[in-house]
Amino acid sequence: MFVLTCFLGENHSFSQALRTLKDIKPPANFDNVHAVKIAEDSLQSSFLIWVKSNVRGHFHLTHTENIIVLEGKALMRLGNDTLQIQPGDYLNVPKTTPHAVLKVLSKRPLKVLSIQAPAFDGTDRVFIEE
């Protein structure tokens, strides 16, 4: 992971990490889904996620997920809707809303930025049968 620390000047006593998302790559031989946590605090977790094939249907009991498509195309289930997603698309997935990546349509993996609030630890994810 490439991290550039940017100091915000004399009036600020903190720094923020600037990440060039296009430079963060998954391992060459990942199985189906690969996630890299790029930021986290008590209010949110941010991940880059790559999907080669699909993501099993699930929902989150206690947090909202915001998804921005960076690369690739896929069919996605969001609630009762089936959507074709592509770079530049933004999806808001409120807590308890079922969602899934049904099928990646592009030759390259789907790559998304997923921001989950509050912080995601995996314990509130509930898998569902489709």
C-alpha positions as CSV (number, residue, x, y, z in Angstrom):
1,M,0.0,0.0,0.0
2,F,1.3,3.4,-0.9
3,V,0.8,6.1,1.8
4,L,1.7,9.7,1.5
5,T,1.4,11.7,4.8
6,C,0.2,15.2,4.2
7,F,0.7,17.7,7.0
8,L,-2.0,20.4,6.9
9,G,0.1,23.3,8.2
10,E,0.9,25.0,11.5
11,N,-2.8,25.4,12.5
12,H,-3.4,21.6,12.5
13,S,-1.8,19.1,14.9
14,F,-2.8,16.1,12.9
15,S,-2.0,14.5,9.6
16,Q,-4.1,12.6,7.1
17,A,-3.2,9.8,4.8
18,L,-3.5,10.4,1.1
19,R,-3.8,7.2,-0.9
20,T,-3.7,6.9,-4.7
21,L,-6.3,4.3,-5.1
22,K,-5.3,3.3,-8.6
23,D,-1.9,2.3,-7.3
24,I,-3.3,-0.2,-4.7
25,K,-3.4,-3.6,-6.3
26,P,-4.7,-7.0,-5.1
27,P,-2.4,-10.0,-5.2
28,A,-2.2,-11.5,-8.7
29,N,-3.7,-14.8,-7.6
30,F,-6.5,-13.9,-5.2
31,D,-9.5,-16.3,-5.1
32,N,-12.8,-14.5,-5.7
33,V,-12.9,-11.5,-3.3
34,H,-10.0,-9.5,-2.0
35,A,-10.4,-6.5,0.4
36,V,-7.8,-4.0,1.7
37,K,-8.7,-1.7,4.6
38,I,-7.5,1.8,3.7
39,A,-8.8,3.8,6.7
40,E,-10.7,3.3,9.9
41,D,-11.9,5.1,13.0
42,S,-14.8,4.5,15.4
43,L,-17.2,6.1,12.9
44,Q,-16.3,4.3,9.7
45,S,-14.2,1.7,7.9
46,S,-13.1,2.2,4.3
47,F,-12.1,-0.7,2.0
48,L,-11.0,-1.3,-1.5
49,I,-12.7,-4.5,-2.7
50,W,-12.0,-6.5,-5.8
51,V,-14.5,-9.2,-7.0
52,K,-13.8,-11.7,-9.8
53,S,-17.1,-13.5,-9.9
54,N,-19.8,-12.7,-7.3
55,V,-20.5,-11.8,-3.6
56,R,-23.0,-13.9,-1.7
57,G,-26.2,-12.1,-0.7
58,H,-26.1,-10.5,2.8
59,F,-27.2,-7.5,4.8
60,H,-25.7,-5.6,7.8
61,L,-27.7,-5.3,11.0
62,T,-26.1,-2.1,12.3
63,H,-24.4,-0.2,9.6
64,T,-24.8,1.5,6.3
65,E,-22.5,0.8,3.3
66,N,-21.6,3.3,0.6
67,I,-20.2,1.9,-2.6
68,I,-18.4,3.7,-5.4
69,V,-17.5,1.7,-8.5
70,L,-14.0,2.4,-9.6
71,E,-13.4,-0.3,-12.3
72,G,-15.3,-3.2,-14.0
73,K,-19.0,-3.9,-14.5
74,A,-21.3,-6.2,-12.7
75,L,-24.9,-7.1,-12.0
76,M,-25.8,-6.2,-8.4
77,R,-28.8,-6.9,-6.3
78,L,-29.9,-4.0,-4.0
79,G,-33.0,-4.7,-2.1
80,N,-35.5,-6.0,-4.7
81,D,-33.7,-4.3,-7.6
82,T,-31.1,-5.8,-10.0
83,L,-28.8,-3.1,-11.3
84,Q,-25.9,-3.1,-13.8
85,I,-23.1,-1.1,-12.1
86,Q,-20.0,0.5,-13.8
87,P,-17.3,3.0,-13.0
88,G,-18.6,6.2,-11.5
89,D,-21.7,4.6,-10.0
90,Y,-22.5,5.3,-6.3
91,L,-24.8,3.1,-4.2
92,N,-26.1,3.7,-0.7
93,V,-27.0,0.5,1.1
94,P,-28.9,1.3,4.3
95,K,-28.6,-1.1,7.2
96,T,-30.7,-4.3,6.9
97,T,-30.9,-3.9,3.0
98,P,-30.1,-7.2,1.3
99,H,-27.4,-6.8,-1.4
100,A,-25.1,-9.0,-3.5
101,V,-22.9,-8.9,-6.6
102,L,-24.7,-11.4,-8.8
103,K,-22.1,-11.6,-11.6
104,V,-19.1,-9.6,-12.7
105,L,-19.6,-8.8,-16.4
106,S,-16.1,-7.4,-17.2
107,K,-12.9,-9.3,-18.0
108,R,-11.2,-7.5,-15.2
109,P,-12.4,-7.7,-11.6
110,L,-15.0,-5.3,-10.2
111,K,-13.1,-2.8,-8.0
112,V,-15.1,-0.7,-5.5
113,L,-14.5,1.7,-2.7
114,S,-16.7,0.6,0.2
115,I,-17.2,3.0,3.1
116,Q,-19.1,1.5,6.0
117,A,-20.5,3.4,9.0
118,P,-20.1,2.9,11.9
119,A,-16.8,1.0,11.8
120,F,-17.1,-2.6,10.3
121,D,-15.9,-5.6,12.3
122,G,-17.8,-8.3,10.4
123,T,-20.1,-9.3,13.3
124,D,-23.2,-7.7,11.9
125,R,-23.1,-9.3,8.4
126,V,-25.9,-11.8,7.9
127,F,-25.8,-14.0,4.8
128,I,-29.0,-14.8,3.1
129,E,-30.2,-17.5,0.6
130,E,-31.1,-16.2,-2.8
